[in-house]
Amino acid sequence: MEKLSNTCYIIHGDSIDIVPKLPEKKFSLVYSDPPYGISYDKWDVLHDNKNKSLLVDGKKRKRTGKPIRGWSKEDEKISKQYRQWVFSWVKHLPRLCVPASAILIHNSRRLMHSFILSAERELLLQDILAYIKPGSHFQAFRPFPDDQPNIRIGNLSPRWEPILVFRTKFKGTNKSIIQQYGTGGMNVEEFKNFTGSYRNMIEACSVKVKQHPTQKDVETTECLIRTFSPEKSRVLDPFMGSGTTGIAALKSGRVFVGIEKNKKHYNTAKSRLLEFIHNEQRRLW
Ligand SMILES: C[S@@+](CC[C@H](N)C(=O)[O-])C[C@H]1O[C@@H](n2cnc3c(N)ncnc32)[C@H](O)[C@@H]1O
């Protein structure tokens, strides 16, 4: 573990091994954008589907992509193995968190059902927020541009993604939990200040300097951290990528613990966080 400041700690390694070893009852929020299991990038391939049309490893194939020739028996492995992978780390969260902690998870429209089915064995699903992306490419292509120009293959323009809102289980009343741990409620005014309403959707800001292929924006992450965690509490991101959650947590006055497996992304997170910490110190002094 590297200590970057009194409120910022990061770990280079595999969360599947590290999460079970983290200390008990330290966190009040887990905010993460984990792999979606939709084969977007190498780190997002969490299955051993051998369907040739998915283009797995091998000379003429690649690991990423969507099934391109219909359904194969092998495709069933994608969601099944994603559920197993999700449970391998989610099952530890109740032990790491205080009761009624919020667990906020960015996910995909395609496999969020698998995430929910797996996570609800240990967590309570409370809501699904719509994360409205600043832009979205309409990529459905025309198989017969001359004969049937209106017929396209693929998806409609993907304007939103789900953010799954879970709670760790708790005993007692909501009021008693809020008084004891500060968890279980939401600071709805923080949410309204940013979004302009109490509706369960949030408009993402565009990322100005992109340092990770699936980088999220600091602004919405900060709003959600302020809404769903008590002041000065600890926030965990087991899949921190370029460290966006960390910067948002520090900006909100929370303590951050982040984990990242890929060395390049880990170093990006480290330098972004150090830059933020140094700028803050300069601003205060
Ligand atoms: C969707 S990205 C997170 C991007 C992040 N929200 C940002 O703004 O930069 C998921 C990250 O999880 C990392 N990852 C995947 N499997 C992991 C594991 N088992 N342990 C730790 N990190 C992992 C990937 O390398 C990737 O950087």
The ligand as a Gaussian input file, in Angstrom:
#p B3LYP/6-31G(d) Opt

LIG

0 1
 C      -13.732000       0.629000     -16.018000
 S      -12.080000       0.827000     -15.534000
 C      -12.147000       2.120000     -14.308000
 C      -11.956000       3.497000     -14.890000
 C      -12.095000       4.603000     -13.844000
 N      -13.475000       4.825000     -13.480000
 C      -11.509000       5.922000     -14.315000
 O      -12.207000       6.954000     -14.300000
 O      -10.337000       5.922000     -14.711000
 C      -11.780000      -0.604000     -14.619000
 C      -10.353000      -0.783000     -14.147000
 O      -10.284000      -1.966000     -13.345000
 C       -8.998000      -2.539000     -13.506000
 N       -9.100000      -3.938000     -13.088000
 C       -9.651000      -4.977000     -13.761000
 N       -9.600000      -6.106000     -13.036000
 C       -9.004000      -5.774000     -11.859000
 C       -8.685000      -6.493000     -10.677000
 N       -8.975000      -7.800000     -10.585000
 N       -8.095000      -5.845000      -9.653000
 C       -7.814000      -4.514000      -9.733000
 N       -8.078000      -3.769000     -10.837000
 C       -8.667000      -4.377000     -11.888000
 C       -8.687000      -2.342000     -14.980000
 O       -7.291000      -2.392000     -15.222000
 C       -9.316000      -0.983000     -15.254000
 O       -8.344000       0.048000     -15.171000

